[in-house]
Amino acid sequence: MLARMAHSVHVPSPLRSYTGGASRVSAEGASLRALLADLDARHRGLRFRMIDEQDRIRRHIRIFVNAREAQSIDEALQAADEVHLVCALSGG
């Protein structure tokens, strides 16, 4: 039997309307792709705000696994990994 890998996901304030205001949620997955699918099942519409139609991380979003920036959603996750979602800020 496969063990479930639940991860803590830190959600930035611009995306908290999808999580009912929660700054931290839980999601399961052995890869970022699986985690984002589970996250979207729990918080409908959240994945689309981060991932484009070609399954690439949107240019204004950064996803960190622990302290390392993820380059694609196909990256594997380990049991104790924390995922941090970051929205880029702009101004002038």
C-alpha positions in Angstrom: 0.0 0.0 0.0 1.4 3.4 -1.0 1.8 5.9 1.9 0.1 9.2 1.4 2.4 12.3 1.3 0.6 15.3 2.8 2.4 18.5 2.4 2.0 21.9 4.0 1.3 24.6 1.4 1.9 28.2 2.2 -0.5 30.4 0.3 0.2 34.1 -0.5 -2.5 36.7 0.4 -3.5 37.3 -3.3 -4.6 33.6 -3.6 -6.3 33.2 -0.2 -9.7 33.9 -1.6 -9.5 30.4 -3.0 -8.6 28.9 0.4 -11.2 30.6 2.4 -8.6 33.0 3.8 -6.2 30.3 5.0 -2.5 31.1 4.7 -1.6 27.5 5.0 -3.4 24.4 3.6 -2.6 20.8 3.2 -2.4 18.9 -0.1 -1.2 15.4 -1.1 1.1 14.4 -4.0 4.4 12.7 -4.9 5.1 15.5 -7.4 4.2 19.1 -7.8 1.8 18.1 -10.6 -0.1 15.7 -8.3 0.0 18.2 -5.4 -1.5 21.0 -7.6 -4.2 18.6 -8.8 -5.1 17.8 -5.2 -4.9 21.4 -4.2 -7.3 22.3 -7.0 -9.7 19.6 -6.0 -9.8 21.0 -2.5 -9.7 24.7 -3.6 -11.3 24.9 -7.0 -9.7 27.4 -9.4 -6.4 27.8 -7.5 -4.3 25.8 -10.0 -5.4 27.9 -13.0 -4.1 31.1 -11.2 -0.6 29.4 -11.0 -0.3 27.1 -14.0 -1.0 28.1 -17.7 -2.7 26.0 -20.4 0.7 24.5 -21.4 1.2 23.2 -17.8 3.9 25.8 -17.1 4.3 27.9 -14.0 2.9 31.3 -14.8 5.6 34.0 -15.1 4.3 36.0 -12.1 4.3 32.9 -9.9 7.1 31.2 -8.1 6.8 27.8 -6.4 9.4 26.8 -3.8 9.8 23.4 -2.4 11.4 24.1 0.9 14.0 26.8 -0.1 14.5 25.6 -3.7 12.6 27.2 -6.6 10.8 24.7 -8.7 11.4 24.9 -12.4 8.5 22.7 -13.5 5.5 21.0 -12.1 7.0 17.6 -12.8 9.4 17.8 -9.9 9.2 15.1 -7.3 8.3 15.8 -3.7 9.6 14.1 -0.6 7.5 13.3 2.5 8.6 16.3 4.6 8.6 18.9 1.9 6.8 22.2 2.4 5.6 24.1 -0.6 5.6 27.9 -0.8 3.5 29.7 -3.4 4.8 33.2 -4.2 3.1 35.9 -6.3 5.5 38.4 -7.9 4.9 42.0 -7.0 5.2 44.8 -9.5 5.0 48.5 -9.3 6.3 51.7 -10.7 
